[in-house]
Amino acid sequence: MLYVTHDQIEAMTMATHVGVLDHGRLVQFGTPREIYEDPVSIYAASRLGSPKVNILLADIFPGAPAGADKIGLRPEHIRIGNGVDATVSRVEHLGDQTRLHLVIGGTTLTTLTQAHTTLKQGDTVAITPHNPLYFDANGDRMK
């Protein structure tokens, strides 16, 4: 059966396989987990996940491979505790988790932290990427 949806949560929960279309062209096909964890492009990475993937300039963090233009960080792949300084711009307490909205290098990103965090707006935290996704200037994934 073929089911068409623009709702990413519906796609992630109902589908055994997902096709990502970009202007009518199939750019990636696989299980929801495969596309979430191993997207072929910024476009594919941005189709699945809530909160959405954070896209930043690759040189914000050390260690980007040669030719990398952008780094994609899933909210759960940002570690707090050391690394590059970011400023807390908003804190969303959601019960079992807390979303932190951070500003780094002029870009806002979203990460997840413990439910009972004491961080507040204006605090500075150090962050480091874990399992980053690197993309070239065309938005294609670099491996």
N, C-alpha and C positions, 0 to 999 in steps of 0.2 A: 504494500500500500504506500502511496506517496501522499505526504501531508505537507502543505506549504504554510509557513508561519513567519512572521516578522518578530515574534516574541521569543527572545533568546532563552528565557526560563522554560518556556514550553518546549523549545527545541532540545534543551539540555535534559529535561526530565522525561520526555516522551519518546525520543528518537533512539533507534539503534545506530543510525548513521545520519550524518548531516552533510549537506552540500552547501558551500558558501558561494553565492553568486555575486559578481561585481559587474554591474552594467550588463546583466544578462549572460555573462561568461562564467562558467564554473571554474573557480580558482583553487578550491580545495574540497576534498571529499574524504570523510572518515568518521570515526566515532566521535561523539561530543568531547570525550576526554582527549583523544588524539588532537583534535583541532584546538582545544583549550591549551594543552601543554606544548604542542609543537606546531604553531601556526606558520604558514608559509609567507605571511606578509603582515604589515601593520593592519591592513584592512581586515584580514581574517582574524587576527588577534582581537580586534575591537568588536567583533560580532558576538563573542561569547564571554560571559563573566559579569558578575555584579557584586561589588562595584566594578566598573570597567577597568581595563588595563591602563596603566599610566604610561604615557609616551613622553620622554624627555630627550634633550640633546645627549648624545653618547658620552661627551667629554665631561659631564657633570661628575661622574665617578671615575676613579682611576681603573685601568685595566681593560678598556674597550679595545677590541681587535682593530687592526688597521682597516680602514675603509668604512668603519661603522659611523653612521650619521645619527641614528636614534637608538635609544635603549627603551625596551618595554618592560615594565615591572608590574606584575600582578600585585594587588594589595597585600596578599598573604606572603609575598616574596620580598618584603622590605623589613629588614631587621633593625630594631632600635637598640642603641647601646654604644655604638662606635661608628666611625666613618665620617661622612660629610654632614655639616650642620644644616638643619632645616628649622623653620619656625612654625609652631602650631598656630594655624589660623582658625580652626574650628574643631570642636570635640562633640561627637554624637554618641551618647550612651544608648545602646540598643538592647540592654538586658544581658544577653550572654556574651556580648562583645562590644567593643567601642571602636568606632571609626574615627581616625585622626585625619584631618585635612592639614597638609603641610605645604609650606612654600619653600622651594629650593631653586636658586638660580632664576627667580622670576616666574617659575612654573608651579602651579598647584598640583599636588598629587594626593591620593587617598591611600591610607594603609589601615590595617587592623591591629588592635592591641587588646590587652586584657580588659575584661569588663569593668574592673574596679580601678582603673588607672587614675592617678592623681594629676596627670598632665592637664594643663589648661591653656586657653588662648594666650599667645605671647611667649610661651615657653620655648626654649631652644632644645632640640634633641639631635643627636647624631644618628645617622642612618647609613645602612650599607645594603646593596642589592644581594639577593640570594636567588639563584636560577634566573639571571637576566636574559632577556630576548634581545638580540642585536639585529638592527636593520640597516641596510645601505640607503643611499640617497634616493633610490627609487621606491623605498618602502618594502623591499624584499628581504626576507629573513636571511641572516648570515649564520652559518653553523661552523 
